[in-house]
């Protein structure tokens, strides 16, 4: 069974009835690595890349592991981050991968249930508008939103609308999760529960990428 067939077996909803995809030849990873993301680099170094064209969109299926335990990501091709206000870790990621839209053989990570992970589409979410719509969470406790939304952008969008945010300059990582059942999170100072949160022991975008990549390598 090919990686693409395994992917469709697990992610059966990706192609709707009547839709088809053009699948290219699997090829070894040739994009190299990035020094600031060693776990991600080690993971991708073992990857087989299969080009996929579905509708008007180009994707890459990245897969790794033994024949009876394949797993991987359906991704966009690498992005050009020139001119964008993004931290170094995101720019490094985009040189290798344009972001994740589906996964198969998934371990438990902070990327579970995310519709968009490190994609250009996620970065276009208007964080200031989202937080303005939920300002009542703070106002109910006599508080105000405790960050400047313009300094943050979305690096992941969960199926239920929760957002993972990163600071554009220093990569500080936050969750905006009014609907969650997460463990290992702490409300941000000046924020009520179920609003802005930090992830315990995962303070930055770089750490978040590395922790998740390590889980995909080893779990």
N, C-alpha and C positions, 0 to 999 in steps of 0.2 A: 504494500500500500504506500502511495506517495505521501509526502507531507501535505500536499493540497487535499488529497482525499481524506487524510486524518483530520485536517482542519474542518472540512465540510461535514464530516461525520459528527464532530462535536459542536460546531457553530453552524447548525443547519439553517438558521434564519438569515445568514449573510446574503445568499442569493434567493430572491423572491421567485415565486412560480413564473416561468417564462423567461427568467433572466439567465444569462450564461456568462462565463468568463473565459478569457484567453490566457492560458497558463504557459509560461516559458520553461526553458530547461533549468533544472536546479544547478547551482554553481557554488563553489566555495567562497568564503568570505575573503575579500581582497581590499577592504577599505582601511585596514590597519587598526590602530588603537588611539586612545587619548590618555595622556599621562595622569590627568586629574581625576579620571574615573576608571581605576584599575579593575574593579569587579565587573563593571559593564564591559570593559575591553576584553577581559578574559572570557566572558560569556559569549560575546559576539565573535571572538576568535575561533570558536568551535561551531560556528553557525553555517548552515546551508541556506542560500538565498534563492528563492523561486520568484521570478517576476510574474505579476498577475495584473491583467487589465480587465476591469469590470465596469461596464457602461463607459462613461467618459473619464474614469479615474484610474490612475496607475498606482499599484500597491507593490509591496514586497513582502513575501511570506518568509520570515526568519525562523528557522527551526534547528533544534539541536537535541542531543541525547541518544541513547541506544535505540535500536529498532523497535523494541517493545516498550519504550518509554519516551517517545518523542513529545516535545512541547515547543511552543513558540508563540510568535506575535505576527499579526497582520499589521503592516506599517505603511505609512507614506514614505516615499523616497526622501533622501536628505533635503533639509531646508537651507536656504540662504538667509542667515540672520543678520547680514550686513545692514546697518542703519537702524536696527531695532534696539530697544533698551531692554536687554536681557542679561542676566548674570552669566559669568563665564561657563558654569556647569551646563547651562542650557545651550549655549552656543557650541560647546564641545559635543553635547549629545546630538545636536542637529547636523553636525558634520558626518555623523555615522548613520543616523536614523531620523526620519522626519516625524516620528511620533506614532503611538500605538492606538489602533482603533478596535481590534479584537485580539483574543488570546485563546490558546487551547493547551490542555495539559497544565492548567494553572495551579500553582501553589498558593498558599495564603500569604498575601502581601497587602500593602497599602494601595495597590493598583486594582484589587478586586472590585468588581461592579462599576468600574470606571468606563464611560463611553469614549472618553478622549484622554490620552495620557501624553503630555508633552507635544501636542500637535499645534500647528498654526491656528486651527479653528478654536482650540481652547483659549489661546492668548487673546482672541477677539471678544471674549466675554467682557461686558462692561461691569467691572467689579463695583464701581461707584454706584451704578444704578441698582445693582442687586442689594448692596448694603443699605441704600436709601429705602428700598422697598421693605426692608426688615428692620428699619430704625426703631420700630415699636418694641423690639426685643430689649433694647437698651433703655428706651424711654420708660418702660414699665418699672424699671428699677431706679429711675432717676438718673440714668447715665447717658452718655453720648458715645457714638461709635469711636472706639479707642485707637484707631489707626487712620492714616491718611490713605484713602482707597486709591488715589492716583499713583501711589508708590508701589502698588502691588498689581499682579496680573495672575490669571488662572493658568496653572500648569496641568490640572486634571479636572474633569467634569464627571461627577458620578451620575448614575442613572436616575437617582431621585433628586438631582439638582444640587447636592452638596458640592462645594468647590475646594480644591487644594490651591493655595495661593503662595506665590513667592515674591519676595521683595526684588524690585528691578535692579537694585545696585548690589546689595550684599547677599542675596539669595535666602534670606530668612524665610522659614517655612511656616505657614499657618493653615488651619482648616477653617472653612466657614461651613458649619454643619448643624443647621437647625433641626435636621431629621437624622439622627444617628444612633447607633448602638455600639460605638467604638469603646474599647478598653485602651488604656495607656495614652490617654489624652488629658489635658488640663486646661480649664478656661483661661484665656489670656487675661492678664491683669486689666481691670476696668471693664470686663465683659461678663455678661451673665452666662450660665450654663447653656449649652445648645446654641451657641453663636460662634464667636471666634475662639479657636482652640489652638494650643500647641500640641505637638506629638512628643511624648516623652522620649528622650534620647535620640530624637530625629530633628535637630534644630534647623537644618538647612536643606536647600534643594539638592546640593551635592550628596549629602548624607542619605536623603530619601531615595535618590537614584541608586546609590551604591547598596543600601539595605535591600531594596527590591531586587536588584540584579543578583545579589548574593543568594537570595531565596530561590530565584529561578535557576541558579547554578546548582544549588546543593540540596534543596528540600525534596 
